[in-house]
């Protein structure tokens, strides 16, 4: 009976967004349950493994470094470095999303989606200088949000989406698209829109919203990532009468599928924490300027070279 009930519980298109791994310039950081590990790429060597209380998220900065948020401190991991730089903690409540400040890599945005507050933090060793500013964006209700390549916020709002710089009034764009995730695309005036049903559109964000590409992933998404060359999705097939199956799909900017990989089966769907264990290693990330895709989480991680799919990690 419990197995049949769990089979009917969907794990697709979750309302929350976690950030357990990120790709920087030749470096991958992966959050564990109480640590952070960093690997050099493409060789896959372990750069560092450091204990970290309450790991909360990791994000890539514009310059190729990575910032990790923990309960009592933040860490900056620079490309090739074998030691991290310890920083004051970033504000991080449940549901906080880390976003890069693309105009200045000395800052990072911590978006408290539940409180709809955007906090800009200076990545400075002095804790008295950490806080820079806080803003709210007109119409933002805690849904999908990203930072475009020119540093503008692009976010879901009533009636569609809006684009805004921190100090400017947002520009609205009406759309009926059922959004799961918004992601930056190749150009400063482009964005990927991923739908809750697995539909995908590439938008040109100009005087109005224009659809430049449209295709279907074929299954609802669980996670999504993008860089200037590729869009990566982890999708979940939930037939109900058969085991749940997760797949990695990677598309180029023309919407052509360049890679598909079935992910390893998850643990048995038993116990009170079965949903957490089922999705623990189903997250995906891409890095700007990096020909790699990483998929996994605290339990395991795999790195594949793009577009061919050669495995770099684990070996």
N, C-alpha and C positions, 0 to 999 in steps of 0.2 A: 504493500500500500504506500509506504513512504517513498519507495523508489519511483512509483508512478506519479506521485505528487511532485517530486523533485524534477522529474522529466518535463513537467508542465511549467516549471518556473524558468523564465527566460533570463539568461545572462547577457543578452545582447543590448547594445546601446545604453550602457549604464548612465545614470544622471550624474554620478561623480566622476572626477578625472584625477587619477594618480600619476605621479612622475617618478617611478623607481629607477629609471635609467636614462642616460643622455649621452650623446656623442659630441665631442668637441674636436679640436684640431689634432687628429691622430691619437685621440684618447677617448676611452669609454668608461663611464662611471656607473656602477651598479650598487643600489642600496640593498643591504641585507636586513635582517631583523634587528641587529644591534651593531652594524658596522657599515662601512663603505669600502668598496674595492674599485681600483682603477686599473685598466689594461691599456697598453700601448698597441696601436694599430699601424700597419697591418700585421705585425709579427705576433700579436696576441699575448705578449709577455705581461706579467703582473707588475705594475708600477708601485702600487701601494695597497695596503689593507689596514684600515684604522678603525678602532672602536668608535661608535657614535650612538649616543643615547637617543632613542625615539627618532629614527630617520624619517623625514617628512617629504622630501622631494629634491630633485636635482634638475638644473637647467643649464643650457649652453649660453654663453655670453657672445656678444658680437665679435670679440677678438679671438675666439676659439677656446677660452678657458671654460671651466665648469664651476658652478656654485652649488654646494650641497647644504640643505637646511636640516639641522638637527634640533633636538629639544633644548640643549644648553649652549649651542654654538653653531656657527656656519663655517664651512670650509671652502676655500678656493683651490681648485686643482688646475694647475697650468700645464700646457702641453709639454710632455717629456719630463716633468718634475717627478721626483721620487718621494717628495714630502709635500703635504698640503700646507696652505697658509690658513691659520686659524683667525676667524673673524667673529665679531659679536653676533648673537643669534638673530635670525630674521623673524619678523612677526609671522606666526603660523598657527592659525586656528584650524579646526577641522574644515576641510573644503578649500583651504588656501591654495591658490594656483600661482606658481612662479612663472614670470614672463620676462624676456630680455628687454632691456632698454637699448634699442638698436642704435640710437644716436650717441650713446656714451656707455662704453663697457665698464665704467667705474660704478654703474648703478644697476639695480635689478628691481623689477616690480613684484610685489606680493599682493595678489588680488584675493581679498576675502570675499568669496562669492556669496556666502550666506549674508554678510553684512553689506555687500555691494560697494566695498571700499577698496580703492586702489592706493597702495602705499609704495612710495619710491624710497628705496634704501640705498645709501651710499656704502660701497664695499670698502670700508675704512677700518683700520685696526683700532681706532679710538671709538669706543662705544658712544661717546657723547656726540659724535659726528655722524652716526649711522642714519638716523631719520632725516629725510630730505623734505618730503611733502606727502600730503594725502589729498586725493581727489575723489569725486564721484562723477560718473558719466550719466548724462541725461538718458533715461529710458532703460538703463541696464538693470536687469532683474535677476542676475545670477546665473545666466545661461552661458552658451558658448562664447568665447572671446579669444582673440589672438592679437598679435602685433604684426602689422604688415612691414614690408622691407624698408619703408621710409620712416618707421617709428610710430605710425598712426595706429590707434586701437581700432579694431573691427569687431563688432559684437552684435549678438542677437538682441532685438528690442521689439516692443509691440508693433505688429504690422510688417516686420521685416528685419533689416539689419541697419546698423549705423557705423559711420566712420568718423573718428575724431582724434585730434591731437589733444594732449592733456590740457592745454590752455585755450582751446577753441570750442566753438559750439558744434555739436555733431551734425553730420549730414545724413538724412534718412534715405534709405533705399527700400521701397516696398518689394516684398516677395512672399509667396506662400510656401516656400520650400521648408520641409519639416527637418530642421537642423539637428544634427548630432554633434558635429564638430566644425569649426572654422580654422583654416590653416593658411599661412602665407604661401604664395606660389613663386614663380620665377621672377616676375617683375614687380615693381613697387605698386602698380595699379591692378594687380591680380590677386585672387584668393581662391582656395579650394573650399567648396562646401560639400560636406559629407552628410547624407541623410540617414535617418534612423532605420530606414529599410534597405540601406546599402546603395542607394542612388548617389551619384557623384556629379557635381557640376564645377567647371572652372569658370569663375566670374571675372569679367573686366569691370573694375570699379572706377567709373568715370563720371560723366554728367548723369548717367543712369547706370543701372546694373544690366550688363549684357552677358548672356551665356555663350562662352566660346567653345566649350566642350561639354558633352553630356554622355554619361555611360552608367552602367549598372555593375556593381561588384558581384552580384549574384547571391548575396547573403547579407544579413544585418551585421554591422560592425560592432566590435568590442573596443578597439583602440585604433588610433590613426596618427600618422606623422607625415611631414613633408619637408623637402628642401628645394633647392632651385632646379633640380633635375627629376625628382621622383616623388610620387605619393605612395605611401605604404599603409596598408590596412591589415589588421587582424580581424577576420570575420568569423562568425560562429554559425555552424549548421546545427539546427535543433529540430530534428525530424519527429521527436516525441516517442516514436516506437523503436528508436535505435539510439546508440550512444551519441552524446553531444560531440561535435568535432570542431576544432579550431584550425584555421588556415591563415597563412601569411600570403598576402597578395601585394605585388609592387607594380605600379603603372608609371609610364613616362608621361611627359607633358602633353603628348598627343592622345592620351588615354589608352595606349597600347599596353597590354600586360606583358611585363618583361620577366616576372618571376612569380611562381606559385609554389608553396611548400606547406605540406600538412604538418602541423605541430604535434609533438608527442602526446599520446593520451594522458589525461590527467589522473589524479588519484580517484579511488572509489567515492561516489557521492553519498557518503555516510558521515554521521556526526553533526554536531551543532554548527561547526565552522566549515561545512563542506563548500559553501559558496566562495569563501575566502581562499581556500586551498585550490578550488577549481580554476581560479583566474590568476593565481599568484605569479605564474610565469607566462602570461599572455600579453605583455605590453610591448610596444614597438617604438623605435626611435630612429631618426635620420639626422645627420649632421650637415650643415652647410659646407659645401666644398669637399665633402667626404663621400667616396664611392662605396659606402657600406650601409647595411641595414642591420640593426641589432634587435633581437626579440627575446623576451624572457622576463626575469624578475629576480626576487630574492633567492629562489631555489635553484635556478639554472638560467644560463644565458647563451645565446648562439649569435655569432656575427657572420654575415654572408657578404661577399663582395658583389657589387652591382656593375653591370646587369647580369653577369653570368651565374651568380649563385655559389661561387667557390667558398667553402667553409673556412673561415679564419679562426674561429673560436667556438666551442672547444676543439682541440685537435685530437 
